Amino acid sequence: MAPTRATIHDVASAVGVSPATVSRALARPELVAAATVERVRLAATELGYSPSPQARWLHTGMSEAITLVLPDITNPFFLDLIRGAQHEAARAGYTQMLVDTEESTEQERTHLLAARKTSDGAVLAGPRLSDADLAELSQLYPIVSVNRRIRGVPSVLVDTPPALAAAVDHLAGLGHRRIAYLGGPESAWFSPRRWQAIKSAAIRHKIDCEHLGAHPPTLDGGQRAAPQIAAGRATAVIAYNDVQALGLLRGLSALGVGVPDQISVVGCDDVFGAELAYPSLTTVTGSAERAGELATQALIERIATGRLPRRQNRSVPAELTIRTSTGPAPRSVPHGRRQPR
């Protein structure tokens, strides 16, 4: 039989005070004599008592919980972000709850409205709602965004555009004169900004650069784009994220297209598995774990002070990591040249 959990009445009996005094001593110690607070805390520790989240909410209006909202929990990029956010929340005495919106704006809206009743604030990783919706929500509920800038909402970005420009430099140095960008979903704030960095670098090198349109940021999204890329004239492709790039590697392999002999592939995020792929993925590396830590710090500061944090917009640096999915451009690329072997 499991041991019985200590109750507030057990603590009150041990100290010789009322349950209401125990509650005040733990939730609002400034309202109770210091000696009584000390005795209550000592008894609570010895008995293994801790107030329930519901009780804390009733007495203080605070749950000591925060919500982390993710667009796709299966994307390995978010594993490190979850870890960083969780460590920072624990250091501050907060519990972290996870929500997966499955790339749905409606689910994001629904979960955020529900989170207002169960947590003190939320970190939104790559939120899909509109700027207006998020700005309105931030007036009602403390939020911080990761990889999205919204006026009036604190944010943390993994600064990928400079590293993507470096990827174009790398490809140009390998002799590539035609490159392409495999875009992310239309709702992804970072996708057009990544495209702009790639396009500007391509113009600087006087090489052709094509936008291949919006695609799901998933393995399937990358794999489905493989025939379009195989039939094109680009000798290198930069994908919106690593998961998409890994799907592209799979799709090109199924078509008999050699990477990097016939086409080079670059990803973004350096997720777990990028280095283990064959060929290993050249990609943009930035610390998602650090982004999670900084975003949670900003959220907890906002919760504690009721004001925007001192540093509203912060960035985590990123750099290009070169592996074996990029190589010299092929000498000639006839139109429609790639056919399954």
C-alpha positions in Angstrom: 0.0 0.0 0.0 1.3 3.4 -0.9 2.1 5.7 2.1 -0.5 8.3 2.9 0.4 11.8 1.8 0.7 14.4 4.6 -2.0 17.0 4.6 -2.3 20.5 5.8 -4.1 19.3 8.9 -1.2 17.0 9.8 1.1 20.0 9.7 -1.3 22.1 11.7 -1.6 19.5 14.3 2.2 19.1 14.6 2.7 22.8 15.1 -0.4 23.5 17.2 -1.9 26.0 14.9 -4.9 26.1 12.6 -4.8 24.9 8.9 -5.4 28.5 7.8 -2.3 29.6 9.6 -0.3 26.9 7.9 -1.6 28.0 4.6 -0.7 31.6 5.2 2.7 30.7 6.6 3.6 28.9 3.4 1.8 31.1 0.8 2.1 34.6 2.5 4.8 34.3 5.2 4.9 38.1 5.6 1.4 37.9 7.3 2.6 35.4 10.0 5.1 35.7 12.8 8.6 34.7 11.7 8.9 32.1 14.5 5.6 30.5 13.4 6.6 30.4 9.8 9.9 28.6 10.7 8.0 26.0 12.8 5.5 25.4 10.0 8.2 25.0 7.3 10.2 22.6 9.5 7.1 20.5 10.2 6.1 20.5 6.5 9.6 19.3 5.6 9.7 16.6 8.2 6.2 15.3 7.2 6.9 15.6 3.5 4.0 18.0 2.9 3.7 20.4 -0.1 0.6 22.4 -1.0 -1.2 21.3 -4.2 -1.0 23.6 -7.2 -4.8 24.2 -6.8 -4.2 25.3 -3.2 -1.5 27.7 -4.2 -3.7 29.1 -7.0 -6.5 29.8 -4.6 -4.4 31.5 -2.0 -1.9 33.4 -4.2 -3.4 33.5 -7.7 -0.1 31.8 -8.8 0.3 28.2 -10.0 4.1 28.1 -10.0 3.8 26.4 -13.4 4.6 27.6 -16.8 3.6 26.2 -20.2 5.9 25.5 -23.1 4.0 25.6 -26.4 5.6 23.7 -29.4 4.4 23.5 -33.0 5.7 19.9 -33.5 7.1 17.9 -30.5 8.5 15.3 -32.9 11.0 17.8 -34.3 14.4 17.0 -32.6 15.2 20.8 -32.5 12.7 21.1 -29.7 14.2 18.4 -27.5 17.1 20.7 -26.6 14.8 23.7 -26.2 12.6 21.7 -23.8 15.7 20.7 -21.8 16.9 24.2 -21.5 13.5 25.6 -20.5 12.9 22.8 -18.0 16.3 23.3 -16.3 15.7 27.1 -16.0 12.1 26.6 -14.7 13.3 24.1 -12.1 16.0 26.4 -10.8 13.3 29.1 -10.3 10.9 26.6 -8.5 8.5 26.3 -11.4 6.9 23.2 -12.9 6.9 23.0 -16.8 3.9 21.8 -18.8 4.3 20.9 -22.5 1.8 21.5 -25.3 2.1 20.3 -28.9 -0.1 22.3 -31.4 0.7 20.0 -34.4 1.4 23.1 -36.6 -2.3 24.2 -36.1 -3.1 27.9 -35.3 -6.5 26.9 -33.9 -4.9 24.4 -31.5 -2.3 27.0 -30.5 -5.1 29.5 -29.7 -7.2 26.9 -27.8 -4.2 25.6 -25.7 -3.1 29.1 -24.9 -6.5 30.2 -23.7 -6.6 27.0 -21.5 -3.1 27.6 -20.2 -4.2 30.9 -18.7 -6.2 28.9 -16.2 -3.4 26.5 -15.2 -0.1 28.3 -15.5 1.4 31.7 -14.8 2.8 32.3 -18.3 3.9 30.6 -21.5 7.0 30.2 -23.7 5.9 29.9 -27.4 8.4 28.2 -29.7 7.8 29.3 -33.3 4.2 30.5 -32.7 1.9 30.3 -35.7 -0.8 32.8 -34.6 -0.8 36.3 -36.2 1.2 39.2 -34.7 -2.1 40.9 -33.7 -3.4 37.8 -31.9 -0.2 37.3 -30.0 0.1 41.0 -29.1 -3.5 40.9 -27.8 -2.9 37.7 -25.8 0.3 39.2 -24.2 -1.9 41.9 -22.7 -3.8 39.3 -20.8 -1.2 36.6 -20.1 2.6 36.7 -19.8 4.2 35.2 -22.9 7.7 35.0 -24.5 8.4 33.8 -28.0 11.3 31.8 -29.4 12.3 32.4 -33.1 9.6 35.0 -33.6 9.6 38.8 -33.1 6.3 40.4 -32.1 6.0 44.0 -31.0 5.5 44.2 -27.3 6.3 40.5 -26.7 9.7 39.5 -25.3 11.6 37.1 -27.6 14.7 35.0 -28.1 16.0 34.2 -31.6 18.5 31.6 -32.7 20.3 34.0 -35.2 20.4 31.7 -38.2 20.4 34.3 -41.2 24.1 35.2 -40.9 25.0 31.5 -40.8 22.8 30.8 -43.9 24.6 33.6 -45.7 27.8 31.7 -44.8 26.3 28.5 -46.3 25.9 30.4 -49.6 29.5 31.5 -49.3 30.5 27.9 -48.8 28.5 26.7 -51.8 29.8 29.5 -54.0 33.4 28.5 -53.0 32.6 25.0 -54.1 31.7 26.3 -57.6 27.9 26.2 -57.3 26.3 28.7 -59.6 22.6 27.6 -59.2 21.2 27.1 -55.7 17.6 26.7 -54.4 15.8 27.3 -51.1 13.2 24.7 -49.9 10.9 27.0 -47.9 9.1 26.2 -44.6 5.4 26.5 -44.0 3.7 29.8 -44.9 2.9 30.4 -41.2 6.6 30.1 -40.2 7.8 33.7 -39.4 11.5 32.7 -39.9 11.1 31.2 -43.4 11.0 34.4 -45.4 13.8 35.8 -43.3 16.0 32.8 -44.1 15.2 33.2 -47.7 16.1 36.8 -47.7 19.5 36.0 -46.1 20.2 33.3 -48.8 19.0 35.5 -51.6 21.1 38.5 -50.6 24.2 36.3 -50.3 23.5 34.7 -53.7 23.2 38.2 -55.3 26.5 39.2 -53.7 28.1 36.1 -55.4 26.3 36.7 -58.7 24.8 33.2 -58.6 21.2 32.1 -59.5 18.9 31.4 -56.5 15.4 30.0 -56.7 12.7 29.8 -54.1 11.0 26.4 -54.3 7.9 27.4 -52.4 6.4 26.6 -49.0 6.7 23.0 -47.7 5.9 21.2 -44.5 8.9 21.3 -42.1 8.9 17.5 -41.8 10.6 14.4 -43.2 7.7 13.8 -45.5 7.8 17.4 -46.7 11.4 17.1 -47.7 11.0 13.7 -49.3 8.0 14.9 -51.4 10.1 17.8 -52.7 12.8 15.5 -54.0 11.4 14.9 -57.5 11.0 18.6 -58.0 14.6 19.2 -57.0 15.9 16.2 -59.0 14.2 17.6 -62.2 15.6 21.1 -61.7 18.9 22.7 -62.5 20.0 23.7 -59.0 23.2 22.0 -57.9 22.7 22.8 -54.2 19.6 23.1 -52.0 19.3 24.8 -48.6 16.3 23.5 -46.6 14.2 25.4 -44.1 15.2 23.0 -41.3 17.2 19.8 -40.8 14.1 17.5 -40.6 13.1 18.7 -44.0 16.7 18.3 -45.3 16.9 14.7 -43.9 13.7 13.9 -45.7 15.2 15.3 -48.9 18.3 13.1 -48.5 16.0 10.1 -48.3 13.9 11.2 -51.3 17.0 11.9 -53.5 18.5 8.5 -52.5 15.3 6.8 -53.6 15.5 8.5 -57.0 19.2 7.5 -57.4 20.5 11.1 -57.1 23.9 11.2 -55.5 24.6 13.6 -52.6 26.9 15.5 -52.8 28.1 14.2 -56.2 25.1 15.4 -58.1 23.5 17.8 -55.7 24.6 19.3 -52.3 22.2 19.7 -49.4 22.3 22.1 -46.5 20.0 22.1 -43.4 19.3 24.4 -40.5 19.2 23.7 -36.7 21.8 20.8 -36.4 19.3 18.5 -34.7 20.2 15.1 -33.2 20.7 12.8 -36.2 22.1 15.4 -38.6 25.6 14.2 -38.0 24.6 10.5 -38.1 22.8 10.7 -41.5 24.5 9.4 -44.6 25.9 11.6 -45.9 26.3 13.6 -42.7 24.4 16.9 -43.0 26.0 20.3 -43.5 23.9 22.6 -41.4 23.5 25.7 -39.3 24.3 25.2 -35.6 22.8 27.2 -32.8 22.0 26.3 -29.2 18.2 25.6 -28.8 19.0 24.7 -25.2 20.3 28.2 -24.6 17.3 29.7 -26.3 15.0 27.7 -24.0 16.9 29.0 -20.9 16.8 32.6 -22.0 13.2 32.5 -22.9 12.2 31.0 -19.6 14.3 33.5 -17.7 12.5 36.3 -19.5 9.1 34.8 -18.7 9.8 34.3 -15.0 11.1 37.9 -14.8 7.9 39.1 -16.4 5.8 37.0 -14.1 7.6 38.2 -11.0 7.7 41.9 -11.8 4.5 42.3 -13.9 6.6 44.2 -16.4 8.4 43.4 -19.6 12.0 42.1 -19.0 14.8 44.6 -19.1 16.2 42.9 -22.3 13.1 42.3 -24.4 14.8 40.8 -27.5 17.7 38.5 -27.2 19.6 36.4 -29.7 21.7 33.2 -29.6 24.5 33.0 -32.2 24.6 30.4 -34.9 27.3 29.2 -37.2 27.8 27.0 -40.3 28.8 23.4 -39.6 30.3 21.8 -42.7 29.9 18.0 -43.1 29.7 15.6 -46.1 26.4 16.5 -47.7 28.0 19.4 -49.5 30.8 19.1 -52.2 32.1 20.6 -55.4 29.5 21.4 -58.0 29.1 18.8 -60.8 30.8 19.9 -64.1 27.6 19.9 -66.1 23.9 19.6 -65.3 21.8 19.0 -68.4 18.2 20.1 -68.1 16.0 17.4 -66.5 19.3 15.4 -66.0 18.4 13.5 -62.9 16.5 10.3 -63.5 16.2 7.2 -61.2 19.0 4.7 -61.7 
